[in-house]
Amino acid sequence: MDRRTVLRAATVAGGAAAFSGSLWAGAAHAAPAQPGTGPYGPLQAADGRGIQLPAGFTSRIVARSRQAVSGTSYTWHDAPDGGACFTAGTGWIYVSNSEISSTGGASAVRFNADGSIASAYRILSNTNRNCAGGATPWGTWLSGEEVSRGYVYETYPQGGKAGVRRAAMGRFTHEAAACDPDRKVIYLTEDESSGCFYRFRPTTWGDLSSGTLEVLVAGTATSGPVSWARVPDPDGSPTYTRSQVSGAKKFNGGEGCWYADGTCWFTTKGDNRVWAYDAVNQRIDLAYDDSLVSGTAPLTGVDNITGTRSGDLYVAEDGGNMEINMITPSGVVTPFLRITGQSSSEICGPAFSPDGTRFYFSSQRGTSGSSSGGITYEVRGPFRS
């Protein structure tokens, strides 16, 4: 019997129910999520844009790489990646990174209250392979460089102000960031096969110009108590940050990161896992692992992640069959949407509008399979609140 068969058998014997109550409050010590029927039912046939959605949901294209955003003169960037939404007057803003070498940066689309596009513009220029990032409680977007000894840049979705390099947050292969306002720290993932999971403690909450970078320390187990240790040299030169602290736990390709209600959820693409860091009790557990699934795993190629007020997680695939899957508070993992005809792409930047009624994401390389073919979408429908 191989490892996957053994683990799946153990999971089935232990029961399929993964979480009780809210995902945000009850992840610790629970078994990983299992396939099941989602709250919105099965996916329907693909619409005119090649998107399969549950009944009652519709999609539209917001922007295409190298084309002017509808109603504006602004040309959308190549290779759209991580994204987030921000309140802007009676409307909102969707921010998107560009995972292009040397000229990456980030752009924004501003929406009116009725969802029409008001404007589009650049908020960060001439940075390197801006992959994921995260929103801050004070309304800025943290854009990370996915290169060796890359930086985090703090950018301003409203526009009119240049992005600022935040060197104190460490130089490594940055992916996502998630703010924990309760403990006044920012969690950071690292896209390396032997990467680490970090947290940054600003000297003053809301000011990222100085602070302390720490790394999670634990054994090799997939669950149990953890601790944090200071990274001696956040600049990572000549020794990479991930190699400076003995006992730092290694994660296989850190990707998306999302915090809510005492738990930070983060993904690792090398082993198709979604992790739950319980910040209250300082322990980690697995929320999802494709090798622990009974039957065919619906979610593979795990990447960006976001969540909703109802406790649902939405996990995008880089690879797999181009789906965004939900993980519900009851521990069910199920496809929410699928992009057809774009097998050479990946799904990036899932984010909800501030009122939770609209959902944004990008196909980084679209139908062409090239970074110049990126497409950014919006989905509307009866999302549960």
N, C-alpha and C positions, 0 to 999 in steps of 0.2 A: 504494500500500500504506500503511495507517495504522500508527500507532506500535505498537499492540498486535500487529498481524499481523507486523510486522518483528521485534519482540522475541520473539514466540513462535517464529518461524522460526529465529531465531538460537539460541534455547534448544534446540530440537529438534536442530539441527545439532550443537550442542555436547554432546549426550547428556543423558539424563534423570536419571542418577544424581546426586543432590544432595550427599550427605554420605557420607563413609567413616568407619567406626568409630562412635564415640559423637558425638551432636550436641554434647554438652558439650565435647568435646575437639577436634573437627575441623571446625568450621563455616567458619573463615576460608578465603577464596579458592574456596569451593565454589559450584556453580550452585544457584539456588533450587530448593526442593522441587517435585515434580511429582505429579499424581494417580496413584493406583495402588491395589492391593488391600491393605487393612490387616491387622493381625495377628488380628483378631477376626471377619473375614468381613463379609458384607453386613448391612444393617439389616433387621430383621424387621418385621412389621406392628405398628402402634401398640398398646400395652397399654391397660388400662382408664383410665390417666391421660393418654393421648395421647402417650406417649413411644415412639419407635422406637429399639430397641437391638439390638446383635448377639445371636445365640443364646447363651443361658446367663446373660444379664444381666437383672436385675429392678430396678424402681423403686418408691419409695414417696414420699408427700408428708410432709414434716417439719413444715411450718408454712404458714399462709396469712395474708396481711395482714388486720388487723382481727379476727382470730379468735384464741382462746386456743390456745397451743401445746399439743398433746396431752399430757394428764397434768399440766398446770400451769395456773395462773391468769393467766399472762403473755400479753398481747395482742401478736402479732407486728406489726412495723412495716410501713408502706407502702413501696413502691418498693425492695425489697431489691436491693442492688448488690454491690460487691466483698466478698470473704470469704476466710477462711483457717481452718485447723484447728490446735488446740493440744493437747498432752498434758495430761491432768488426772487424776492418780491412776492408777487402772486403766482409766479411760475417756478421753474427749477432749471438746473444746469446738469448736463451729463458730461463728465470729463473722461477722456480716453488717452492712454499712452500710445506711443509709437515705438515698436520694437525694431528700430532701424539703427545700424551702427553709425556712430558719430553725429548723425543729424536727427536722432529720434525725437525726444521731447514729448509734449502732450498738447492736445487740443480740447476745445470745449464747444458744446452746442447749447444755446440758451433757448428754453421753451417758454411760450406764453401760457397763461392759466388754462387755455383751451387745448393745449398740446401742440399748437402750431409753432413753427420754428421762428424765433425772433432774430437770432444772429449766431454766428460761429466764428471762432478766433483761436489763435495760438496762445498758450499760457506758459510754455517751456520750449526752448530751442537749443539745438546743437549739443545735446547730451547723448549718451551712448546706450543703445538697446534698452530703452525704458519699457520694462515688462509689466510687473504688477505694482502694487502700492497700497494706499489706504487713506480713508478720509479721517480728519481730525474733528474733535468736538467743536473746535473754534473755526471750522469752515474752510480749512485748507486741504490740499491734496498732496500726499506724500508719494513721490514718483521715484521708484528705485531703478538703478542701472544693473542689468543682469550681465555683468562682466566681472572678471577677477578684480578685486579691490574697487568695485564700483561704489558710487555714492548714493545717498538719498537726497532728493531735492524737495524742498517745501514750496509748493506752487499755490497760486491764487485763482480759483475758478471764476471769480467775478471779472478777472482781467485787470489791465492797467497797472500791474505790478510784476516785476521780474521775479522768477523763481530764485530761491536761495539754497545754496549747497549747505547741508547739515552734516559736516564731517564727524561730529561727535557721535553720530548714530552708527558709526563703524563703516569700514571699507571692506566689503566682501561681495559675493555674487548675490545681490539683493533680489528678492522676489516681493512678497507681500508684507503689509504692515497692518496692525490692528490696534486701536487705542483702547486702553482699559482706564476709564476715568475714575473708577473706584479705588484702584491702587496707584493711579497716576503714573502708569507705565505704557510703553508701546512695544508690542510683540512684533518680531521680525523673523521671516523665514529666509533660508539660504538654499539656492538651487545648485547644490553639489551632491554627488552620490554619497559623500561622507559629510554632509552639511550639518549645521547645528540649528537650534531654535534659541533665539535671543530675546532679551527685553532691554529696553532703553529707559532709564530713569532720568528725566530732565531735572536739572537743578531747580527750575521753576516750572510748574505745570503750565503749558501754553507757550513756553519759550524753549525751542529746540536747539538753541545755540550752544548749550553745554549740558553735561550730565554724565551718567555712568552706564556703560554697556556691560550687560551680564549675559551669561550663557547657561542654559539648562543642564544640570548635572544629574545623572541617574545611571542605573545599571543597564543591562541589555534587554531586560524584560519589556513587554509591550504595555504593561500597566503597573502602577504602584507609585509610591511617594517619590518626589523629586526635590531638588534644591537648586539654588542659583549661585554662581560664582562670577566675580568681576573678571572681565577680559582685560589683561594688563595693558595691551597696546591696541586700541580700536583701529588704528591706522593699518594694521595688518601687514606691516613691512619691517623686517624681512619675513616674519613668521605669520602665516595666515591666521585670522582670528579663530577659525575652527580647530587649530592645532595648538593653541596657547594654554588651554586649561585641561589638566588631567582629569579624566572622568566625564568630560563633556559628552552628552548623549548624541550619537550620530543618527541622522535621518536621511533617508535615501531620496534626495531630490525634493526639497521643500518648495511648495507652491503657494496656493491660496491661504488666506488667514482671515478670520472673522471673529469678533468678540461680542458677546451679549450676556448679561445677567450672570456674571461670575465665571463664565466658561469661554475659553479661546479655542476655536476650532481651526485646525490647519491640515493641509493635505500634503502627501508625499507621492510623487508620480512614479518613483522607481519601484514601489511595492503596492501601488494602488490602495492607499490607506487614507482614511480621514481620522485624525487624532482629536481627542478632547483633553485640553489642559484645564483642570479644575483649579482656578486661581484661589478659591476660598480655602480649599484643603490641601493645595499644592501637591497634586498627583496628576498623572496622565493615564488615559485609557483609550481604547480603540472604539471609535464610533462606527467605522466601516472598514472592512478588509475584504478584497475580492476573493482571497483564498479561504475565507471563512464562510463563504456564501453556500447555501444549500441549493445545488443546481447551477444554472448559468448565471454568472454575475452580470447584472444590468449596467453596472457602472465600472468602466475601466478608463485608463488614461486620465486619472483625476487631476484637476488643475485648479482654476479659480473657484472661489466659494463665496457665497453671500447668504444672508438669512433674512427672515421676516419677523414681524411682531408676533405672529401666530406660533413661532417656534420651528417653522420649516427651514431646512437648509437647502440651497440650490447649488449643485456642484457641476461645473462645466468639464467637458472632456477635451483633452488634447489627444486625438486619436480615437480609440474605441469606435463607435459608430456615429460620432458627431451628435451626441445628445447632451442635454442638461438634465440631470437626474435630481429628484427631490429625496431628502431623507426627512421623514416626518417625526414628530415627537413620540409617536407610538413605535418607532423603530422600523418603519417600512421604507425601503429604497425602491424608487420607481421612476421611469422616464417621465419628464414633463414636456420636453420637446425634442425633436430630431431634425437636423438639417440634411436634406438629401442632395445628391449630386455634387458634394464638396468634400470628397474623401481625402484630398490632399491638404486640407486646412485644419484648423483647431478653433474651438470656441473660447472666447475670452471676454473679460469685462462684465460679468453679470451684475446688475445693480437695479434696485427698485427706485422709482420716483419717491419723493418724501412722503406722499400720501399712500404709497403702496399699491396704486392702481395701474401703474405702467412698469414694464420690465424691459431693460436694455441689455444688449449683448452684441458681440461682434464675431464674425467669421474672419479670422485673420488673413486668410489668403483666398477666400471666396471660391468661385468656380474655376478660376484660372490656376490655382495652386501657387500663385506668385504673390509676394508681399504687396504688389501694386494692385491686387484684386480684392482687397479687404472690403467687407460690407458690415455696416452697423445697423442693427434692427431694433424695433420696439414691438412689444407684445402687450395687448390689452385683453382683459377678460375678467371673470368673476373670481379674482384672487381672494382667498379667505384672509380676514383681518385678525 
